[in-house]
Amino acid sequence: MKISIFGLGYVGVVTSAILARNNQVVGVDVNPVKVDLINKGNSPIIETDVDKLIKDGVENNNLKATTDSKEAILDSDLSVVCVGTPSNQDGSHNLNYLDKVLSEISDLIKEKDSYHLVVIRSTSPPGTTEEMIEKYFKNLNVGICFNPEFLREGSAVKDYINPPYIVIACNDDKSIELMKEFYKEVDSELLITSFKEAEILKIVSNVFHALKIVFGNEIGRFCESYGIDGRNVMDLICKDKKLNISEKYLKPGFAYGGSCLPKDLKSFLYLTKQKDVCLPLIGNISLSNEAQINAAINKIQSHNKKSVSFLGLSFKPGTDDLRESPYVRLVEHFIGKGYSVKIYDPNVSLAKLMGANKEYLEREIPHISQLLYEDMDDVMDSEILVINHNFDIKSNIQDKKYLVDLS
Ligand SMILES: NC(=O)c1ccc[n+]([C@@H]2O[C@H](COP(=O)([O-])OP(=O)(O)OC[C@H]3O[C@@H](n4cnc5c(N)ncnc54)[C@H](O)[C@@H]3O)[C@@H](O)[C@H]2O)c1
């Protein structure tokens, strides 16, 4: 393929060096020093394996660099955009470089008759690519692809060649086919998604990495204060791929509750206070859980109706454990606000409930017996239906119901 790469920073240089093994690559940068270095067979960045790839690419005449965008666009069928998107003062991404380079590319593409694919690799907030298409690429013979980059500096070549997956969002089928060709030497699953999802995916991945680092460090500080080896603890945590390092507990849904998580989190925070260890991330977990409950309350209230049914009451499906169930909190709230409330949960029957569960329920919702229904059909007449567990209610649903799905 004939490829132009815009922006010869970490991403652009690594991409150029690797692609030059089997393609005709021209790198473009506004910085003539970087361009000069590459044309002399030297890498402008320090990165394992890149020096040799650049040297080989230039020697084989597969790689050159220029400051001339026109030459690069006219001499390529596909452009990869890797310009920087640094932080503004307010924390937002600075999209000036991206905007400028796409405007330039759009003007140059107008001079071409053939189809041109523009692949954006610069990290940008959701909506950016669609905005740029609207602004610069409407009615042009052009494909636009957003393809987030997951490489890490220090192991960038390895990461490029062996990514967790390849994610693309494209505006036409031809771009998808070209992207398959573009990645034919990378043995990794290619996933197609929407522009906004692909854009936020990159940002969320980095947020998640930051979260993991901070969590690991907080556990480390806590353990140190108790003379425990935090690395050993985290090694054991990471060994559990069923619950700890897994998909479990990571999908958006409703707040946590139950007899274990709130209790042990509280006790953990008590222990941190005893040792005067400051753990802001873990210390704020319950605050975020409260925010989730409040968001659900706001969602239900936003319908401006006065009757609501809750399908599911226990803290999770398949149990009758009601202790610290966030759904009980919801029910309490709406009873307090004067709503007509109905509850259905096949696992929660006053006749069968015993011990701590029964006591808890009668204490939290004193008139619960009048609100609990044994048959799902009996609760379907409320104006708002709140689905707390995974009930299949499609067959029961009547018109003009407001559904709030918290499952
Ligand atoms: N560095 C990483 O590890 C990494 C990993 C994944 C994604 N990303 C993302 O990739 C993008 C690039 O990151 P980077 O670290 O390579 O950036 P960088 O700042 O190192 O390099 C950007 C380059 O773009 C050039 N440039 C600016 N405007 C230009 C224009 N109009 N035409 C041509 N060149 C232009 C600059 O001169 C610079 O050399 C960013 O959005 C970043 O968030 C970076």
The ligand as a Gaussian input file, in Angstrom:
#p B3LYP/6-31G(d) Opt

LIG

0 1
 N        2.428000       8.250000      22.957000
 C        1.703000       7.171000      23.165000
 O        2.129000       6.193000      23.816000
 C        0.314000       7.066000      22.601000
 C       -0.344000       5.824000      22.623000
 C       -1.604000       5.742000      22.066000
 C       -2.213000       6.876000      21.542000
 N       -1.562000       8.066000      21.558000
 C       -2.226000       9.222000      20.959000
 O       -1.705000       9.383000      19.647000
 C       -1.595000      10.768000      19.324000
 C       -0.159000      11.101000      19.006000
 O        0.608000      10.879000      20.168000
 P        2.183000      11.091000      20.170000
 O        2.640000      10.757000      21.565000
 O        2.776000      10.366000      19.006000
 O        2.248000      12.690000      19.923000
 P        3.535000      13.619000      19.805000
 O        3.171000      14.898000      20.449000
 O        4.749000      12.879000      20.272000
 O        3.697000      13.835000      18.253000
 C        2.787000      14.536000      17.458000
 C        3.510000      15.007000      16.213000
 O        2.558000      15.612000      15.336000
 C        3.224000      16.665000      14.665000
 N        2.251000      17.551000      14.048000
 C        1.474000      18.494000      14.617000
 N        0.722000      19.112000      13.680000
 C        1.017000      18.562000      12.506000
 C        0.570000      18.758000      11.171000
 N       -0.345000      19.670000      10.868000
 N        1.098000      17.996000      10.193000
 C        2.035000      17.065000      10.483000
 N        2.508000      16.831000      11.715000
 C        1.998000      17.550000      12.724000
 C        4.109000      17.298000      15.757000
 O        5.135000      18.070000      15.212000
 C        4.618000      16.037000      16.458000
 O        5.825000      15.585000      15.913000
 C       -2.149000      11.524000      20.530000
 O       -3.512000      11.792000      20.322000
 C       -1.979000      10.544000      21.673000
 O       -2.895000      10.772000      22.711000
 C       -0.306000       8.187000      22.068000

